[in-house]
C-alpha cells in the first residue's frame, strides 16, 4: 500500500491549481525575498508570519498590476459600455488565495513557499477578511464582481471603504458579544489609494431658485477619497476595479468661522465628517432610519456619479479635455445597477446633475436617467424596506427632496391619466407615504426611476409582481424581470474545495470552471462505483479537516463519522433557526427514550451573527448554546448527537464549513427568503438540502430533481391560506406531544436550570405572535429529518443523490446570472475571450 500523500504533495498533483514551472518558482522566490527586504524592511531573522504573508501578498499583487493597467488602458481605447454596480456592501473575504486561483499561480506559490521553509496555509491565515457586508446581499456583490471580470465586462464595483466592517462575534457564557472589526490595523496590501481622484460631496444647506435654474448653496463639504482594489477575472488577463470611497474632512473644515481658541476644537471636529465611512451598519433585512446611514447612502452615490460623469466626458484620445458633452448618449455608454434601495439616491442625484449642473430639460434628463438605472430588489419583508422621513431629507438633502417631489408629481399625473378616479391607487403608488410622519418610499422611487426591476429568484420575482409591487407591475409590466442569484465557482468550488474540483476535472475536464453547465456531464457517472467512491472520499477528508479545525479553535471534539448537519446564515426569525432547535430537542428526547436503538449520529452546527440591536435573535443564539450545554454533556447520548454553535461565521469560516457539510438547512417560511445563496454553495460542495419551497430552493429542486432534495413544509399558497384562516400555535402545541414536550422543556428551564424563565420571551413569541409559523411546519420537518437519517445509513444511495445535486448546479453560477443582467438589462455582451498577457 503506497503511503498517503502529504498535503503539499497532493497539491502539486492538482491540475486546477496551475503548473509550478521552475522559472516561475525561482521568480516568485526572488520577488518574495525582495519584498521582504524592500517593502517590509525585514530579514529572515526578525520577520514575523505577518511579514511573510505581506511579502507574499505584494509578490502576487505584482502579477496583477500589469494586467490591471492593460485592462484599464484597453477600456479607455475601445470605449465600451461600462456597468457600475453600486452597493453599500461588498463582502469580499480574503484576496490572496482567490487571486492565485484566478491567475493560475497557486501551485507555483505553494512550491516557492515550501522551498523557503514556509507553510502556505499558515500565511493565508494571517489575512484579515474584508468584511464589508452583512450577509447574502454583500456576498452576492462580491461574486458578481468576480463574474463580471471573468466574462470580460467593463465593470466597476462602487461602495464605501468602511474602517470597521461587520463586527467579530465572540460567544461568552453562551451570549453573543460584539467586538469591533479593525481589519485595516495592519494595512491592506490589495488596495491603492487614489487621492488625485478625490471628489467633494455636499450636505445640508438650502436651495435658491433663479431664472437660470436652481442652486444648492451654503452646504457642508466632505471629501470622498477613492481606494481601488483589483478584481481579477478567471485566467483571462482581465483585471477590473472595485473603488471604495473613504470620507475625509476638507482642510478648511470648521476653520472659516474659527474664533480665538476655536482652532483645536475645529481640528478635532474633523472626525464628525470622517465618521461617514467609519462603520458598516450591522443590520441584515432591517431598516434603521438614522441620519448617518442616509449620509453614507448619499456619500457613495454622489462621489460615484461624479466619477461616472467624468469618465463619460473624457475623450478617448489621451487628452484630458472634456470632449463628450452630448448626454443623450449616456445610456449607450453607462449602465448603473442599484443593489437594493440603499443607493436609490443615485436617481435624484443624477437628475440634479443633469438638470441643475448640465442644464438639460427635465424630460430629457428623466429619459436618460430611467434608461441608465436599474434596480434589484432583495427582500419582501416590510421591516427591511427603506422609508426615509421627509423632514430628515429636507434638512440633509434639501435639493433632492424638491427633485423627489417633482418626480412624484409627474409620476402621479401618469397614474391618474391611466386610472382616472382611482384615488386609492394614487395613494398606494405615491413615492411619499402620508399619515403620521411623512416618509419617502425608496423602493417606489427605484421602480419609477429605473427601466428594469428584478427579483433574485423566480418565486421572489413572482411575489413582487403579485403583491408588494402589484400596482407598478400592472402599470409597467415590461420593467419587471427575474435574475436568479448565483455564486462564483472559483471561490466556492475550486478554491474552497480543491479535492472535489479535481475529482470532477478528472472525469469531465476543467471547462466547468468557466462554464458550470458542464457539470451536467456528471449525470452519466451517477452509477459509476469509482466516482461514487471518490466523491464520498473527498467529503470524508473535508469532514476530518473541519473536525481538526473545530478542535483547534473551539476545543470541541466531534465524531467525523456523524452526519454534519449545518445551518449557517444570519440569525433571523424568518430563517427559523428555532425550527432547527426544536428538531435538536426532539431528536435528543427520542435518543433518551430509547437509548439502545441504532440512531444515526449527527453533529448539528449552527452559525451566524445577530444584529446587535435585535434582541430576539440574540436570545435564539443563547437558546442554541443552552441546548448544546445540556446535550453535549449527557453521557446517555454520547457521540450520537452534538450541538455546536459556530462562533464568528464569516466568508472564511464558510469556506471551511461548507465543503464539510452533509446536510444543508434551508428552512425559512415559504415566501420570506428572496433567494438565498448559501443553499447553492452547499449544493455545489456535495451536501444534500433539507428545505422549504422558498427562494432558490424551488429552482434547485427543479434542476437536481425534487426527489434529490428533502423538501418539506407549507408552500406559499399554504402560508397564504393559513393567514386567511388564522395561525393558532396552541393547536399544534396541543396536538403534537413531542412539540409540547420540547416547548415545555424550554419554558420549564430544562435547558437553563439556573434561570428557569430565561427563554420565556421566545416561548411567548412562538405561542402568541410568531409571524413565521414555526409550529405549522414542525411535524413535516421532523418526518423529513427521519427520511434524512434513513438515507444517511445507506452511503451509496446518499452519494448518488449528492452527484445528482452537483450535476444540477450549472444554473447557479453567478456567470449565468451576470450574463443575463448583461444581455437583458445592461445591453452588453459577455465574452470568454482572453486578453493577451502583459508579457506577450
Secondary structure as UniProt FT lines:
FT   HELIX           7..13
FT   HELIX           15..17
FT   HELIX           22..34
FT   HELIX           35..39
FT   TURN            44..46
FT   HELIX           49..78
FT   STRAND          82..86
FT   STRAND          90..93
FT   HELIX           96..102
FT   TURN            103..104
FT   HELIX           106..115
FT   TURN            116..117
FT   HELIX           120..124
FT   TURN            125..126
FT   STRAND          130..132
FT   HELIX           136..150
FT   TURN            151..152
FT   STRAND          155..160
FT   STRAND          168..172
FT   TURN            173..174
FT   STRAND          175..179
FT   TURN            183..186
FT   TURN            189..190
FT   STRAND          191..203
FT   STRAND          206..210
FT   TURN            211..212
FT   STRAND          213..217
FT   STRAND          220..232
FT   STRAND          239..249
FT   TURN            251..257
FT   TURN            260..261
FT   HELIX           263..268
FT   HELIX           270..274
FT   HELIX           275..277
FT   HELIX           291..313
FT   HELIX           327..329
FT   HELIX           330..333
FT   STRAND          334..339
FT   HELIX           341..343
FT   HELIX           345..352
FT   HELIX           353..357
FT   HELIX           362..372
FT   STRAND          373..376
FT   HELIX           382..384
FT   STRAND          387..389
FT   HELIX           390..396
FT   HELIX           398..418
FT   TURN            420..421
FT   HELIX           423..429
FT   STRAND          432..433
FT   STRAND          439..441
FT   HELIX           442..448
FT   STRAND          452..455
FT   HELIX           458..466
FT   TURN            467..469
FT   HELIX           470..475
FT   HELIX           477..479
FT   STRAND          480..482
FT   HELIX           490..495
FT   HELIX           498..508
FT   HELIX           511..513
FT   HELIX           516..525
FT   TURN            526..527
FT   HELIX           529..554
FT   TURN            560..561
FT   STRAND          563..568
FT   HELIX           573..575
FT   HELIX           577..593
FT   TURN            594..596
FT   STRAND          602..607
FT   TURN            612..613
FT   HELIX           615..632
FT   TURN            635..637
FT   HELIX           638..640
FT   STRAND          641..646
FT   TURN            647..648
FT   HELIX           651..657
FT   HELIX           658..660
FT   STRAND          663..666
FT   TURN            670..671
FT   HELIX           678..684
FT   TURN            685..686
FT   STRAND          688..691
FT   TURN            695..696
FT   HELIX           697..704
FT   HELIX           706..708
FT   STRAND          710..711
FT   HELIX           716..725
FT   HELIX           729..735
FT   HELIX           737..748
FT   TURN            749..751
FT   TURN            753..754
FT   TURN            756..759
FT   HELIX           760..768
FT   TURN            771..772
FT   HELIX           774..792
FT   HELIX           795..807
FT   HELIX           810..812
FT   HELIX           814..821
FT   HELIX           822..826
FT   TURN            838..839
//
